[in-house]
Amino acid sequence: MDIIWGNVGKVLSGQIFELNVTHRKDGNKNKYSDTERIKISKTDFGSLPADINNYTKELVEQVLSGTFVKCEIKEKDQEGNYVSLVSHSGQGGY
Amino acid sequence: MSQTWSPIIIDHKEIQKNAKRLNEIVEGRFSVLIIKNFYDVNSCKIIINRINSIIGKQGNIKKIGVSLVSHINRKADYFLHAENNRKTLQDIFFGLEDPRKKIHSLLAEFFPNKEITIAEENGKKYACGVIRLHELGDSAFIHRDNVRFEAKNFYVSQFLTQLSTVLYIQQSEKGGELVLYKKSWRKSDEKFRNIEFGYKHNVVSNSTKCARIKPNQGDLIIINPIFYHEILPVKGKKRRITLGLFLAFSNYGKKIVTWS
């Protein structure tokens, strides 16, 4: 599975955001540019509802905006979004 | 990078006449405020014995208490763990002057017109203090601490200014120095980020000044943690033990909140 990391940028909808890509797993099959569109298939952010259909743009902005996340990419959909498992990654400090 | 970023060093008896100098830390004109002899050394020794007893039972632990940033995506767990750990810290400080209360009293001297409280959100108190243990060889990569952009879904992220207080309960024999760089975080630095913790050293390559400090047991330091800093590897047998507490405020707000 391909993995990329980066900070959540512009939130486009309740399930789609732009990722400012900073790290790419060695051995990824695909190449990823510095900005990619991510569609959330699942997250580990407890502040978001359990059902992703209940995510709103405002809620995702509030919880994820600017956050450093890991995206495990399942597939690329017809709109060009990378459908991903999105999880929190690491700490920039204490 | 060669110039020294000067610290402000005062004795705990000189706090009142230096009350306005904290602004110079906020603005980065000085690297750190070091308050000498802030906390009783004999009390530090009692605390160390109690911590050693916990280590004896629990093994090799790196911290006692709860840190918000290690719970960014688990907010409910953070408040649960904060509550569960409250008694552990109370037991460590039992019968002694609680250093967290002493820090709160200090803040009241610096900010006489503001109310100082442990942060609360929806009726739940934030964690108050985390003891960090650095053993032989332990260090902390270059990092910055700021919940304003690291933990946006927590109430404390709304405050404009964040400071960090660190009490030295035990200093390492060798190594363990705190190095502060006169460079604050910016969005473009994220490309230097390590996946697990902190940033690569390149992030401070254009920093013009730095400070390297090693306060004594019982000293308290206050830094603006948006400036990058790191802890150099601990050498020698004595572990480095510190108590950390963050505080935040808005210039025009009436309240200062603390958490860890």
Contacts between the chains, C-beta under 8 A, distances in Angstrom:
chain1	res1	chain2	res2	distance
A	5	B	195	5.9
A	6	B	190	7.3
A	7	B	187	7.7
A	7	B	190	5.2
A	20	B	190	7.0
A	22	B	190	5.3
A	22	B	191	5.0
A	22	B	193	6.0
A	23	B	193	7.7
A	23	B	195	5.9
A	43	B	73	7.9
A	44	B	73	5.5
A	45	B	73	4.6
A	46	B	73	6.1
A	46	B	74	5.0
A	46	B	75	5.8
A	46	B	76	5.7
A	46	B	77	7.1
A	47	B	73	7.5
A	47	B	75	5.2
A	47	B	153	4.9
A	62	B	152	6.7
A	62	B	153	6.0
A	63	B	152	7.2
A	63	B	153	4.7
A	65	B	152	6.2
A	66	B	149	5.1
A	66	B	152	6.3
A	67	B	72	7.2
A	67	B	150	7.8
A	67	B	152	7.2
A	68	B	190	7.0
A	68	B	193	6.5
A	70	B	195	7.8
A	87	B	73	7.3
A	88	B	72	5.5
A	88	B	73	3.7
A	89	B	195	6.1
A	90	B	193	7.4
A	90	B	194	6.8
A	90	B	195	5.3
A	90	B	196	5.0
A	90	B	197	5.9
A	91	B	69	5.1
A	91	B	70	6.6
A	91	B	72	7.9
A	91	B	143	7.6
A	91	B	150	7.6
A	91	B	196	7.7
A	91	B	197	5.2
A	91	B	198	7.6
A	92	B	69	7.9
A	92	B	143	6.1
A	92	B	144	6.5
A	92	B	150	5.6
A	92	B	185	7.7
A	92	B	193	6.3
A	92	B	198	6.9
A	92	B	199	7.2
A	93	B	69	6.4
A	93	B	143	4.0
A	93	B	144	5.0
A	93	B	145	3.8
A	93	B	146	6.8
A	93	B	150	6.6
A	93	B	198	7.1
A	93	B	225	6.8
A	94	B	67	5.8
A	94	B	69	5.7
A	94	B	130	7.8
A	94	B	143	7.1
A	94	B	145	5.1
A	94	B	244	6.9
